[in-house]
């Protein structure tokens, strides 16, 4: 789970995930949306892949990224559980 939170810590990576909610995108199309270099975007893609938040599929020379909804749902569930647990502790005081 720590890889997921590391990946979510950067605003560009969070924005990539928002874009991928609407469907798969090629690396080039994603990179064109952000004011950073292609090597920097490649590093962001690597971190997202290592966290399991995206999957990558090669089509010839093009890499297409997809949101891995299962891992994103797990992270969200963990966060909600954490927040929910904190609220219950406050209510008991």
C-alpha positions in Angstrom: 0.0 0.0 0.0 2.9 2.4 0.6 3.7 2.3 -3.2 0.2 3.4 -3.9 0.4 6.4 -1.5 3.8 7.3 -2.9 2.3 7.3 -6.4 -0.6 9.4 -5.2 1.6 11.9 -3.6 2.5 13.7 -6.8 -0.2 15.9 -8.5 0.8 14.9 -12.0 0.3 11.3 -11.2 -3.1 12.0 -9.6 -4.1 13.9 -12.8 -3.0 11.0 -15.0 -5.3 8.8 -13.0 -8.2 11.2 -13.4 -7.6 11.2 -17.2 -7.5 7.4 -17.2 -10.9 7.2 -15.5 -12.4 8.2 -18.8 -10.6 5.3 -20.6 -7.3 4.1 -21.9 -4.8 6.6 -23.3 -1.5 6.2 -25.2 1.6 7.4 -23.4 2.0 10.1 -26.1 -1.5 11.4 -25.6 -1.1 11.5 -21.9 2.3 13.2 -22.1 0.9 15.9 -24.4 -1.6 16.9 -21.6 1.2 17.9 -19.1 3.8 20.6 -19.2 6.7 18.2 -18.4 9.2 16.4 -20.5 8.5 12.9 -21.9 11.3 11.4 -19.8 9.7 12.9 -16.7 6.3 11.5 -17.7 7.9 8.1 -18.3 9.1 8.2 -14.7 5.6 9.0 -13.5 4.2 6.1 -15.6 6.8 3.8 -14.0 5.8 4.8 -10.5 2.1 4.3 -11.3 2.8 0.9 -12.8 4.9 -0.2 -9.8 2.1 0.8 -7.5 -0.3 -1.3 -9.6 -2.5 1.7 -10.3 -2.2 1.5 -14.0 -1.5 -1.3 -16.5 0.5 -0.8 -19.7 -0.1 -2.7 -23.0 2.2 -2.3 -26.0 0.7 -2.0 -29.4 3.6 -1.8 -31.8 5.5 1.3 -30.8 2.7 2.7 -28.8 2.1 2.0 -25.1 -1.5 2.3 -23.9 -2.2 2.9 -20.2 -5.3 1.8 -18.3 -6.5 2.6 -14.8 -6.3 -0.5 -12.7 -9.6 -0.1 -10.9 -9.1 -3.0 -8.5 -6.0 -1.4 -6.9 -7.6 2.1 -6.9 -10.7 0.7 -5.1 -8.5 -1.1 -2.6 -6.7 2.2 -1.8 -9.9 4.1 -1.5 -11.4 1.4 0.8 -8.3 1.5 3.0 -8.6 5.3 3.2 -12.3 5.2 4.1 -11.6 2.6 6.7 -8.9 4.8 8.2 -11.1 7.8 8.2 -14.0 5.8 9.6 -11.9 4.3 12.3 -10.7 7.8 13.3 -14.2 9.1 13.5 -15.3 6.3 15.7 -12.5 7.0 18.1 -13.4 10.7 18.3 -17.0 9.8 19.0 -16.0 7.6 21.9 -14.2 10.5 23.7 
